[in-house]
Amino acid sequence: MEMTLNSESKRSSAIPMAIVAGLFFILGFATWLNGSLMPYLKQILQLSPFQASLILFSFYIAVTFTALPSAWVIRKVGYKTGMALGMGIMMLAGLLFIPAAKTQIFVLFLFAQLVMGTGQTLLQTAVNPYVVRIGPEESAAARVSVMGILNKGAGVIAPLVFTALILDSFKDRVGMELTQVQIDEMANSLVYPYMGMALFIGFLAILVKKSPLPELENEDDEADAGKGHTREALSHPNLVLGVVALFFYVAVEVIAGDTIGTFALSLGVENYGVMTSYTMICMVLGYTLGILTIPRFISQPKALMISAMLGLVLTLGILFGDNNSYAIANTLLVPFGGAMLPDTLLMIAFLGLANAIVWPAVWPLALSGMGRLTSTGSALLVMGIAGGAFGPLFWGLTSSATSLGQQGGYMVMLPCYLFILFYAVKGHKMKSWK
């Protein structure tokens, strides 16, 4: 009898998990387009590293203002409608890129990114609790890892699609002084891809709304009364410190994934638009290792600790590495027909391996014991995505302030990995502030 119930439970969760998996892919595709968009706009609009970092800042800062309102929206309309609304906002953002490209006004690009970040936040707040709550807590990291593979797999594909549709025609212009005609041609090439993406996301929003996706059990509206509910959630140190850990994690994830193309452009690498794919491939590898080893061979906290230590080692390698050394490429890439890339660039990509397990490990550790506070706790954790706004911003500022330029900007990752290490060793165990 027990076996029958278990098999029925697995079947009943298969369709929701398949739908959620598709949404994680969409989230990844829209998010990791930034890695190609950032150096592309830097070239078209002739931006400084700091100005280019504002492209990421405007995308991720939306989380700070919309995470808690997103939780409120979900409590009012339900998880499924919340997902559809989030995708509807993402569709609107895609359409906003059309006037931005036509006018080449930087502020319009930033506004489109802000709207895209708002839609992503609502979708993230709705979709993440499904993965954590649809099965046993001790294997939550493995389930999140599966979703992470789809999310980061989309991150591998998105730059390749962006390059094929947009960048391939302009490879010979890397490092050139562009004429206005060439700038107009490059900017207009954004119109149809973003229009197509917007329409596709809108179509998927309709499908999700009409899908058989079940609602998660929601919290009592009275107990969920605004500030009081948030205050209660903030009394859990493992949650609060988890939010901070995710803030630093997303900072280093976005730096590794979205600044690698800009750094490659500064080194004269022609295929700078696909550099994000290298980081995402390493993240997919890391997620795969997580699925195979957590919790069977290694606990979630220990995996988090190893990830933080690897991040620290790689960051030091980037800071003190030689941009004219190609030892890693000669060993790992060239023998298999890969590109000749500097060691420092490849170590940035390897940060994807260090970063992969952090998100799936922190979520279940931070939500442990939250019970009816899960949606508010989820919203607070989603706010940690704001690290993606400030990480690249400080990278840009540090790049302009150090003699090492963009390479020196990567020093901002050191304190981030140190805090993640603290959370892995001690922070997640704290159940009281006393």
N, C-alpha and C positions, 0 to 999 in steps of 0.2 A: 504493500500500500504506500509506504514511504517513497519507494522508488518511482511509483506512478506519479505521485504528487510532485516529486522533484523534477521529473521529465516534463510534466505539464507546466510547471513554473518556468523551466528553461524555454519551452516553446512560446509561452505567453510573453516572455521578455525579448524574444528574438526580433520581432518586428520593431518594437520601440528602439532597440539598440541599433538596428539597421538604419532607421530614420535619423537617430542621433549621430550615427557614424557619418552619414551624408552631410549633416549640418556642420560637423567638425571639419570636413573637407572644404566646405564653402568658407568657413571662418579662416582656415589656413590659406586658401587661395587669395582671398581679399586682403588678408593681413600681410602676406609675404610678397605681394606685388610691390610693397614699399621699398624692398631691397633693390629693385630695378628702377623704380620711379624716382628715388632720391638722387642717384647720380645722373639720371637722365634730365631731370629738371635743373640740377646743378649746372649741367652743360648748356641747356637751352637758355636759362635765365641768368647764367653767369653768377651763381651764388657762392658766398664764402662757406667754409665748413659749418660755421655757426648758423647761417641762414638756412643751409640745407638741413640741419638738424631740426629746424622748426617744422619741416614736413612731417617728421615723426612725432614731434611734440604735439602738434595740433591733432594728430590721430589718437594718441594715447591719453592726452589730457582730458578728453571727453569722459573717460572712466571716472575721474575724480568727481565730476558734477552729476553723473547720471547713474552710478551704480546703485545707490540707495533708492532713488526714484524708480529705477528699474525693478527693484524688489517689490516696491509698492504697487507698480503696474501689474506685476505677475500675480500678486495676491488678489488684485481686483478682477483680472480677466482670465487668469489661469496660465499654466505653463505653455500649453500649446498655442494659444492666441498670442502670448508674449513672444514666442519664437517667430510667428508669422509677422507680427508688428516689427520686430527687430530686422527681419529680412526686408520688409517694406521700406524701412528707413535706409537700409543699405542700398536698395534699388535707387532711391532718390539721390543718394550720394553719388552713385555711378553716373547719373544723368547730369549732376552738377559739374562733373569734369568736362563736359562738352563746352559750356560757355567759358570755363577757365582756360581750356586749350585754345579756343578761338581768340580770346582777348589777351592771353599770356599775362594776365594779372596775377601776381604771386598770392595776394590775399584771397582770391577766389579758389586757388588750389588748396590753401590752408583751410578755408571754410568747408570745401568738399571733404577734406580729410577729417575735419571735426564732426561732420554729419555721419561719415562712415564709421568713425569711432563710437558715436552714440548708438547707432544700430547694432554694431558688434557687441557693445556692452549689454544691451537688452537681450540679445541672443545668447551671449555667454552666461548671463545670470540665470536664464531659463534652462539652458541645456546641461550645464555642469552638474547640478544636483542629481539628474537622472543617472549619470555614470556612477556617482558615489553611492546612491541609495538603492540601486536596482539589484544589488547583490551583497554578499558578505563584506563587512568593513575591512577585514584583514587582507582581502584580495583586491581592494579598490584601486590600489596603485597599478596593478596589472591591467585592469579595465581601462583606467585613464591612459595607460601606456598604449593600448590598442587605438584609442581615439587620437592619441598624440601622433601615432604613426600616420594616420590619415591626415591630420592637421599639418604635420611637417612634410608628409608626402606631397600634399598640395603645395607646400613651400618649395619643393624640388621642381614641381611642374610649372608653377606660376612664372618664375623668372625665365624658364625656357620658352614658354608661350609668349611672354612679353618680348623676349629677344627675337623670336621668329616673326611675330607680327609687326614689331616696331623697330627694333634696334639693328637687325641685320642689314637694312638698307643704308645705315649711317655709320657702319664700323670705321670707314676711312676718315671719319671726322673727329676721332678721339684726339684731344689735345690741340685741335685746330681753332683758329679764330673764325667764328661763323659769321656769314653775311645774314642780313635780315630775311632774305628769301629762304635761306637754308634753315634758319630758326623757325620761320612760319611753316615750312614743310615738316620739320620734326614735331612741332607742336600739334599740327593738324592730324598727324598720324595717331594721336591718342583718341580721337573722337569715336571711330567705329568700334574699336575694342572695348571701350568703357560703355558704350551704348549697348553692345551685345551682352556684356556682363550684367548690366542693370536689368535688361529684359529677362535674362535667364534667372536671376535671383528673384525677380518679381513672380515669375512662373512657379518657382519652387515654393515661394511663400504661400501661394494658393494651394499647392499640393499638400503642404504641411498642415494648413488649416483644415483641409478636408480628410486628412489621414486618420487612421484608427489609433493614434497616439494617446495612451491613457493619461489622465491627470495624476500627478503625485498628490499624496495626502498633504493638504496645506495646513498651516498653523492657524490657531484660533485667532480671528480678527481682533477680538478684544485684547488678548494677551500681546498682539502684534501692534499695539498702538504706538507707532512712531518712535519718539526718542526713548521711551521707557524700554521698548524692546531692544533697541540698539544698545542702550546702557547695560542691559542685562547680558547681552552678547559680549560686550567689552569687559565684563568681569572675568572672562576666561582667558588667562594668559596665553595658553597654547594657540588660541584663535588670533589674538592681537599680534603676538610675535610671528605667527604664521603669515599674517597680512604683510608685516614688515619684510619677512623672508621672501615672500612673493614679489614685493616691490623691488627688492634688490635683484631677485632672479630675473624678472622681466626686463630690468635695466640691462643686465649683461646679455640676456638672450637677444634683445633688440640690437644692442651694440654689435654683437657677433654676427647677427643675420642681416642687418640693414645698413651697417656702415662699411662692410667688407667691399661692397661695390664701389663706394666713394673712395676708399683707400686704394683699391685696385686702379681706379681711374687716375689717381695722383701718381701711381707708379707706371702709368702708360700701358696698362693691360687692355687690349682691344675688347675682349669679351667680358668687360666689367659687369654687364647686365646679368650674367648667369652666375656670378660669384655667390649669391645667396643660396643657390642650389647646392653648392659644396657644403655650406654650413648645415643645410637641411638634410642632406644625405647622412651627415654625421649624427644628426639628431635622430633620424629614423633608425640608424644602427643602435644608438643608445636606448631608444624605446624598445627595440627588439630584445636587447639584452635584459631590460627591465622585465619584460613579459616572461622571459625564460628563467629568470633568477629570483624574482620577488613574488611571493614570500618563501618560495621553495628552498633556496640556498642562502638568501640574504634578506635581512629585515629592511623595512622601509627607512628607518633612521640610519642604518649603516650605509645603505646605498646613497642616501643624501650626504653623509659625511665624506664618502669617497668622491662623490661628484664635486663637492666644494674644494677638496684638496687638489683634484685634477685641474679645476678652474684656476686655482692660485698658481700652480706650476706653469700652465700654459700662458697665463697673463705675464708672468715674469719672462717667459721665453719670447713673447711678442715684444715686450719693452726693450729687451737687451739683444734681440735678434738682428741679423744682417739682412737688409732688403736685397742684397746682391747674392745671397746664398740660395742655392737650389737643390740642396742635398735631399730634402724630403721628397720633392717632385721627382728627382732622379731615381729614388728608391721605390716610391709608391705609384707614381703616375706615368712617367715617360715609358717605362718598360711595357705598359699596357695601353699605350697610345694616348695617354692623357696629356694635358697641357703642361708646359714648363712655367711654373709659378714660384715666386719667392717663398722661402720658408716662413717668413712672418705672416704672409697671406694665408698659407695653409694652416698655421697654428690658430689663426682666428677661426677658420673653418672647423678645426678640431674642438673648439669650444662648444660646438653643437653636441659633441659626445659628452662633455662634462655637464652641459645644461639639461640634457634630455630627461633625466630622472627627477629633477628638482620639483617641477610642477606636479607630476603624479604622486610624489612622495609627500609633499607638503599638504595637499588638499585633505586627504583622509586624516593626517595627523592633526591638522588644525580644526577639522569638523568633529573630531572624536568627542563624544559626550554632549554634543550640542542639542540633540533631540529636536523639539519643536522650534528651536532657534535656527534651524538649518538654513532656511532661505535668507534670513538676515545675515547669518554667518557667511553664506555663499556670496551675498552682495558685497560684504566687507572684503572678502578675499579677492573678488573681481576688482575691487578698488586698487588692489596691489598692482594691477596692470598699468596703473599710472606711472610705475617705474619706467615703462617704455617711453614716456614723455621726457622724463628728467635724465635718464641714463645717456641718451644720445646728445641731449642739450649740454650736459657737463663734459661729454666727450668732445663736442664742438668747441666749447669754451677752452678746455684744456689743450686741445690741438692748436688753437691760436696763441696760447700763452707759453707753450714750451718750445725749446729749440729743436725737439724731435718732430714737431709738426703733428700730423694725424697719428703717427705711430705712438707718440707720447701721450696722446689722448686716452689710450687704453689703460693708463694707470688708474683711472676712476673705477675699474672693475675690482681692484684689490680689496677695498673695504666691503664691497658687496659680497664677495665670496667668503670673507671672514665672518660676516654675520650669518650667512647660510650655514657655515660650519658650526657656529654657536647654537643655532636652532636645532641642528642635527644631534649635537652632543647633549644639550641641556634644555633649550627653549621649549621643545615640544612636550617635555615631561612636566612642565610647570602647570599646575591646576589651580593655583591660588596666588594672588599678588602678595600675600603675607609671608 
